[in-house]
Amino acid sequence: MRTYLDHIEARAELVDLSAKRREHEIKLSRLYKELVSKTAWLATKKNATHKVLQALQGYVNAISRIGQGTGPNATRYRRDAREAMLDAADAVPCWIMNHARISEAMPPEIGAFDLVIVDEASQSDLWALPAILRGKKILVVGDDKQVSPDGSFISSQRIDELRTRFLTDQFYQADMTQGKSLYDLASRVFAGSSVMLREHFRCVPPIIAYSNKYFYTDQIQPLRIPTASERIEPPLVDIYIPDGFRDRRDINDYEAQAIAEEISAILDNVAFMGRTIGVVSLLSSIDHVKHIDTLVRKRCDGIELLHRKFECGDARTFQGSERDIIFLSMVADKSNHHALSGLSYEQRFNVAASRARDRMYLIRSVELNDLSVNDNLRRNLIEHFNKPIETSSILTGEIIELCDSGFEREVFSTLSSLGYRVIPQVKAGAYRIDMVVEGSEDCRLAIELDGDPFHGPDRWQHDMERQRILERAGWVFWRCFASTWTLRKDEVLQELKAQLAAMGIEPIGATQYAPNLVEKRIWKPSIQKDEEQIVDNSNSEHKEPEIFIQEVLNDNLSEIEEEEGDSTEAESNIENYDYDDLEPKDHIDEDLGSFDKIHTSVMTRRLDDVTNQEIQNSIIKVLSQRPDNSCIIDNLTAYILKELGVRTHGSPRLIFGRRIKKYLNALERKGKVEQYTTKKNNKRVRLRHEDKTIQSDIFA
């Protein structure tokens, strides 16, 4: 019986055929590309006589001299370009230019092109008509759900007069006016020849789910599943500002401050190195956009912002482009939030919410119950951040519960026990992959587990078509039947491990729980500069300004005293000492100062003025002054604020604490400090032995 089952199962033959198919498809794809490229260059070479090459160079020179087209010689340069084009046109098989250049650079004598393609046609107005008139065939690419030409501030009476005068006999005159795009006109004229491109490769699924739900009726198939280095978790961040307000110039200063603060933190975080950033105002307020841009550039390095392609604008600014991280500023507040409706607002929200590749922030000063029931655009966006539509049916418990069958659970458990990172039921477009194994360096393998009752011969063709589509998106597959796994589990498992090893996928730790998709925050503004104070310890040997941390002295001081304790001889053996056994002091830690030494004065520094280098130097200096060069990590913020001469509390202090921990981790990676946990689970940090002697020039 076993021999017969082995005979009809024929796994070796299936694996061999699958490998050959993949190899042939890769070769064919490469050959098609080479054929098209070489054919085009061959035709170009045949037509590129000496006269043609001269004409091409003359055309380039003329176009470069036209510039903005407003100079005194612009007319002559346009004429030179058209004359050169007469000889150069046949030599180049494909011309790419904006439609404004076509009329001024290509004389009508050239005739019609075989094909004219107009991209981003939803942004093109009627001035693009001369371009499509030059094509024997035309391909108009656009999206009526995205921002169209603006017909505002133009008299409708004047438009009616011109339409009556010039377009009386034109059948499509209603679509040939200001505010209508070339795509609008084409979608009506060629209504029976439209094709919708459903595959989406820009945004991660939880981001594009908003547009897919509310603007495309769930017809989009998001195929991009980010690799480990691309992935930002969570992909959605909702920041609510209770005290945010919109002034008479439509500026929401608190939202602008929150955005600038978060962008500054992103630039300082090595985990976001190289990520591009954009800010979109959901209200077309030039003043608000300028205010955000000003605050960001005051806080952040201009060169770094340039490298991050930082831009701030409305939805129209970002149409046709993308960023890794996008901030959406809602601007509206609790008392000034009239409902938004109409096609133009729908287009703005759709474009704004589909520009982010890996993470999208929503910065808002309103809650759902503040908004009108008719304000669907804002309400739907907030609701999406409350519960991303794309994942509404995904469990939030143990990740193994996502598996569809006992076969999948067995394979998942086996790989997880070996230390592999396995994610079951990964959604890719309209399809789901049974499970994906991730490794370092962005390597990953898609695993398809074919249960015999559900994947019989009648399903094989459909399964292979689905696999080919996903392979075109970059996926590599490994398949296995349930019967094969049952018959030869050890052999098949070794085959799978060999495939993983060949792709460089090694065990990096199993994942037990599904990741969160949304992070919720509440943001409050920093204390104003004139409210900040410092402590002046005039009796101290050190004359640096000292800090008075109100919440530490009032609430946490006794806890710090108990946890830190006196320095004893037992602490000299730092490797074996249990810091939790220390007795609490009867007096206030002299590092924090005593109440009778405290004098307040006007604060001369703010957290914004503290540089990253100062933070790193302060960490080393504070630890060097502590008993045995160590302290509890949670208390480090208070010591460093005192060292820097800054007083703050609340949210800004917590944010500053996160900055300290980030650079603490960086110093640990460099071998300067070491973080460890005591027997009673106290988390501490200490200087490494080789760094306990601090060079004086560090603090010069």
Buried (B, 14 or more C-beta within 10 A) or exposed (E): EEEEEBEEBEBEEBBEEBEEEBEEEEEEEEEEEEEEEEEEEEBBEEBBEEEBEEBBEBBEEBBEBBEEEEEEEBEEBBEBBBBBBBBBBBBBEEBEEEBEBBBBBBBEEBEEBEEBBBEBBBBBBBEBEBBBEBBEEBBBBBBEBBBBBEBEEEEEEEBEEEBEEEBEEEEEEEBBBBBBBBBBBBBEEEEEEEEEEBBBEBBBBBBBBBBBBBBBEEEBBBBBBBEBEBBBEBBBBBBBBEEBBBEEEBBBBBBBBBBBBBBBBBBBEEEBEEBBBBBBBBBBBEEBBBBBBEBBBEBBEEEEBEEBBBBBBBBBBBBBEBBBBBBBBBBBBBEBBEBBEEEBBBBBBBBBBBBBBBBBBBBBBBEEEBBEEEBBBBBBBBBBBEEBBBBEEBEEEEBBEBBBBEBBBBBBBBBBEEEBBBBBBBBBBBBBBBBBBBBEEEBBBBBBBBBEEEBEEEEEEEEBEBBEBBBEBEBEBBBBBBBBBEBBBEEBBEBBBEBBEEBEBBBBEBBEEBEEBBBEBEBBBBBEEEEBBBBBBEEEEEEEBBBBBEEBBEEBBEBBBEBBBEEEEEBEEBEEBEBEEBEEBEEBBEBBBEEEBBEEEEBEBBBEEBEEEEBBBBBBBBBBBBBBBBBBBBBBBBBBBBBBBBBBBEBBBEBBBEBBBBBBEBBBEEEBBBBEEBEEEBEBBBBBEEBEEBEEEEEE
